[in-house]
């Protein structure tokens, strides 16, 4: 599996280059918003990838609570950290799109606010993991992750059940999208998902290595005490 | 509406954040590999 990593990383980089070309060059310019609509090809796939990673974090956290698996705990940390990176991109590209289209950078709209709350929950999760040394930390963090994951469907369905300023979905639900736009969007969705999975895998390996080093350091210090 | 500068801002922000994060993971990874080598000696 370790040997496959560089090959998959190169394939992901090629896929991202192709998806960027599709988003910036091939996809037609939207009639009312103009070129700024192309942010959609980064913003939505980033949100999708963040949601998938938070879902991985939830499953890994539940696995840890049920089986006390150290590997599941390591995967939960990795998925949360990479998910926060993608969620940060969502919170930055959204206002950059909103400024020319809505005339404002930010509004306390339900979806925007819930996304900010989601980001804050997972940042708290990472702060807890980083600064708490207690043996109960993984358990506490796993419970926090369950609360964080509850916010994901709220963010997703907020535009369906409430009147919000955020645009409604253009795929499904009666919406329509130019086939070239749909193609560019799906390619970007796939490319960002692969990229998120690759970075999460790498971060997971880093977490395992970190735990291995910590274990060796504590053995080393024990050896020092007994000599 | 000068939309193109907003598009570039979003594009650059996306890849700068990913670049910084990947750089930080790579740095942490190489530091731990180095520490592991030292511990194994």
Interface residues (C-beta under 8 A of the other chain):
Chain A: X24 X33 X34 X35 X36 X38 X39 X42 X43 X46 X82 X85 X88 X89 X92 X93 X96 X97 X99 X100 X195 X199 X202 X203 X205 X206 X209 X210 X212 X213 X216 X217 X220
Chain B: X1 X2 X3 X4 X6 X7 X9 X10 X11 X13 X14 X17 X18 X21 X22 X25 X28 X29 X32 X33 X35 X36 X39 X40
